[in-house]
Amino acid sequence: MKPPKRSPGKPAAATPLQAGAIEALGEARRTDAIPCFIEALGDDTCRSAAEAALHKLGAQARAALVEAAASPKPGALEESPSSVRRRRSALELMARMLLPRQAWRSLRPCLEDRDAGIVLAAARLAVKLGNLDDKAAAVRRLAEVLPSADSSLQRQIEDCLHALLKKA
Protein backbone atom coordinates (compact mmCIF):
# COMPACT_ATOMS: atom_id res chain seq x y z
CA MET A 1 0.00 0.00 0.00
CA LYS A 2 1.31 3.43 -0.94
CA PRO A 3 1.33 6.26 1.61
CA PRO A 4 -1.28 8.94 0.90
CA LYS A 5 -0.15 11.81 -1.30
CA ARG A 6 0.13 15.15 0.41
CA SER A 7 0.93 18.67 -0.59
CA PRO A 8 4.58 19.73 -0.35
CA GLY A 9 5.29 21.52 2.92
CA LYS A 10 2.03 20.37 4.47
CA PRO A 11 2.39 17.94 7.37
CA ALA A 12 0.50 14.68 7.24
CA ALA A 13 -2.46 14.42 9.57
CA ALA A 14 -1.73 12.65 12.83
CA THR A 15 -3.16 9.23 13.49
CA PRO A 16 -4.49 7.64 16.68
CA LEU A 17 -1.27 5.59 16.70
CA GLN A 18 0.77 8.80 16.93
CA ALA A 19 -1.46 10.02 19.75
CA GLY A 20 -0.81 6.71 21.53
CA ALA A 21 2.94 7.14 21.09
CA ILE A 22 2.73 10.65 22.55
CA GLU A 23 0.72 9.29 25.46
CA ALA A 24 3.33 6.57 26.12
CA LEU A 25 6.20 9.07 25.98
CA GLY A 26 4.30 11.32 28.35
CA GLU A 27 3.70 8.47 30.80
CA ALA A 28 7.45 7.81 30.72
CA ARG A 29 8.03 11.53 31.39
CA ARG A 30 10.44 11.80 28.48
CA THR A 31 11.77 15.36 28.54
CA ASP A 32 13.59 14.78 25.25
CA ALA A 33 10.14 14.49 23.61
CA ILE A 34 9.02 17.98 24.71
CA PRO A 35 9.52 19.47 21.19
CA CYS A 36 7.28 16.71 19.76
CA PHE A 37 4.66 17.34 22.44
CA ILE A 38 4.74 21.06 21.65
CA GLU A 39 4.21 20.47 17.92
CA ALA A 40 1.41 17.99 18.66
CA LEU A 41 -0.54 20.74 20.45
CA GLY A 42 -1.43 22.04 16.98
CA ASP A 43 -2.98 18.75 15.87
CA ASP A 44 -6.56 17.91 16.79
CA THR A 45 -5.86 14.15 17.01
CA CYS A 46 -2.84 14.43 19.31
CA ARG A 47 -3.58 17.59 21.31
CA SER A 48 -5.11 16.01 24.41
CA ALA A 49 -2.31 13.43 24.70
CA ALA A 50 0.31 16.16 24.24
CA GLU A 51 -1.37 18.40 26.82
CA ALA A 52 -1.43 15.54 29.33
CA ALA A 53 2.25 14.76 28.68
CA LEU A 54 3.30 18.39 29.07
CA HIS A 55 1.21 18.80 32.21
CA LYS A 56 2.92 15.76 33.76
CA LEU A 57 6.31 17.29 32.99
CA GLY A 58 5.24 20.53 34.69
CA ALA A 59 8.14 22.90 35.34
CA GLN A 60 10.37 20.92 32.97
CA ALA A 61 8.08 21.90 30.07
CA ARG A 62 7.52 25.51 31.15
CA ALA A 63 10.20 27.19 28.99
CA ALA A 64 9.08 25.30 25.88
CA LEU A 65 5.44 26.20 26.55
CA VAL A 66 6.28 29.89 26.98
CA GLU A 67 8.29 29.82 23.74
CA ALA A 68 5.48 28.02 21.90
CA ALA A 69 2.85 30.49 23.09
CA ALA A 70 4.94 33.49 22.07
CA SER A 71 6.01 32.18 18.64
CA PRO A 72 3.53 32.28 15.75
CA LYS A 73 4.60 30.12 12.79
CA PRO A 74 5.60 30.85 10.12
CA GLY A 75 5.21 34.43 11.39
CA ALA A 76 2.80 36.85 13.05
CA LEU A 77 1.45 38.16 9.73
CA GLU A 78 0.78 34.77 8.16
CA GLU A 79 0.25 32.39 11.04
CA SER A 80 -0.97 28.91 10.14
CA PRO A 81 -4.15 27.48 11.71
CA SER A 82 -2.14 24.73 13.44
CA SER A 83 0.16 27.37 14.92
CA VAL A 84 -2.85 29.23 16.35
CA ARG A 85 -4.11 25.96 17.87
CA ARG A 86 -0.63 25.19 19.26
CA ARG A 87 -0.26 28.64 20.83
CA ARG A 88 -3.77 28.66 22.25
CA SER A 89 -3.29 25.21 23.75
CA ALA A 90 0.08 26.17 25.26
CA LEU A 91 -1.49 29.23 26.92
CA GLU A 92 -4.48 27.28 28.19
CA LEU A 93 -2.19 24.60 29.60
CA MET A 94 -0.04 27.18 31.38
CA ALA A 95 -3.17 28.71 32.91
CA ARG A 96 -3.70 25.35 34.66
CA MET A 97 -0.08 25.12 35.86
CA LEU A 98 1.87 26.92 38.54
CA LEU A 99 3.92 29.60 36.81
CA PRO A 100 6.34 32.13 38.24
CA ARG A 101 5.28 35.75 37.78
CA GLN A 102 8.31 36.45 35.57
CA ALA A 103 6.87 34.09 32.91
CA TRP A 104 4.12 36.68 32.37
CA ARG A 105 6.59 39.14 30.80
CA SER A 106 7.09 36.81 27.84
CA LEU A 107 3.38 36.01 27.55
CA ARG A 108 1.89 39.50 27.91
CA PRO A 109 2.22 40.30 24.16
CA CYS A 110 -0.33 37.51 23.54
CA LEU A 111 -2.99 39.91 24.84
CA GLU A 112 -2.54 41.87 21.59
CA ASP A 113 -3.01 38.83 19.33
CA ARG A 114 -5.57 38.79 16.52
CA ASP A 115 -7.07 35.47 17.64
CA ALA A 116 -9.79 35.85 20.30
CA GLY A 117 -8.96 32.46 21.82
CA ILE A 118 -5.33 33.42 22.32
CA VAL A 119 -6.39 36.75 23.84
CA LEU A 120 -8.74 34.90 26.20
CA ALA A 121 -6.06 32.41 27.28
CA ALA A 122 -3.58 35.25 27.84
CA ALA A 123 -6.20 37.16 29.86
CA ARG A 124 -6.69 34.11 32.09
CA LEU A 125 -2.96 34.24 32.79
CA ALA A 126 -3.22 37.97 33.48
CA VAL A 127 -5.77 37.15 36.19
CA LYS A 128 -3.22 34.88 37.88
CA LEU A 129 0.08 36.63 37.18
CA GLY A 130 -0.48 40.19 36.04
CA ASN A 131 -0.39 43.46 37.89
CA LEU A 132 -3.26 45.99 37.79
CA ASP A 133 -2.06 47.47 34.47
CA ASP A 134 -1.93 43.99 32.92
CA LYS A 135 -5.43 43.22 34.16
CA ALA A 136 -6.71 46.52 32.75
CA ALA A 137 -5.11 45.67 29.39
CA ALA A 138 -6.74 42.24 29.51
CA VAL A 139 -10.17 43.79 30.15
CA ARG A 140 -9.65 46.21 27.24
CA ARG A 141 -8.59 43.45 24.82
CA LEU A 142 -11.36 41.08 25.86
CA ALA A 143 -13.91 43.84 25.27
CA GLU A 144 -12.37 44.44 21.83
CA VAL A 145 -12.51 40.78 20.71
CA LEU A 146 -15.86 39.93 22.33
CA PRO A 147 -18.08 41.06 19.40
CA SER A 148 -16.17 38.98 16.82
CA ALA A 149 -15.95 35.78 18.91
CA ASP A 150 -18.30 32.85 18.41
CA SER A 151 -21.02 32.32 21.02
CA SER A 152 -19.10 29.69 23.01
CA LEU A 153 -16.01 31.88 23.17
CA GLN A 154 -18.16 34.90 24.05
CA ARG A 155 -19.43 33.10 27.17
CA GLN A 156 -15.87 32.23 28.18
CA ILE A 157 -14.76 35.82 27.58
CA GLU A 158 -17.62 37.11 29.74
CA ASP A 159 -16.60 34.70 32.54
CA CYS A 160 -13.01 35.89 32.32
CA LEU A 161 -14.12 39.53 32.38
CA HIS A 162 -16.08 38.82 35.58
CA ALA A 163 -12.99 37.23 37.15
CA LEU A 164 -10.82 40.17 36.13
CA LEU A 165 -13.27 42.73 37.45
CA LYS A 166 -13.58 40.85 40.76
CA LYS A 167 -9.78 40.91 41.21
CA ALA A 168 -9.43 44.57 40.24
Steps between C-alpha positions, in 0.01 A plus 500: 500500500631843406502783755239768429613787280528834671580852400865606524571679827174385655536257790311174487204474733573323826357158566367341819822295502704821523277622782565169678875543456479851646299364791761228566787750486310725737440215745875434492558872567741527209633856506682442171155471336388849610550649148276224357238563768508872421447441127220252574305775679411630153345171389142416592570124522802528730426816700347342810780242529762773454332724758494214751868422435605863539291541814671196655839653423393824670790737565723302263271598210444861608768668284388311189136590567584869543701493176219320316237747619709800398607369157252510211607284204600573233461858627259742666365631168433161343447262788378152410182357657701225673730764648199686643374173652848423639537845657149502642548155650837596651343806666201305627729232641715758678187653653447164675862477620695680768705768327742753643394862454803570279356264234225759446747746343550267204129420471351849536533580125245221438234740630545696175453196274244496219350168612228538766583161652863596550394833652265315736768251608748784556238691702451195723873513570474873569245418771755273669830675430444856386509827685213753490620648168513152345150423624372830359660415164337157512157655564552742209606224258223263604245776441654560156486134388165415662278613207691292242522180709265207450228447761692237699809719516285802588373320812856413601611859440214629716602259780859619478389864506304429820809341657717794398255756632469312831880506545535866403 
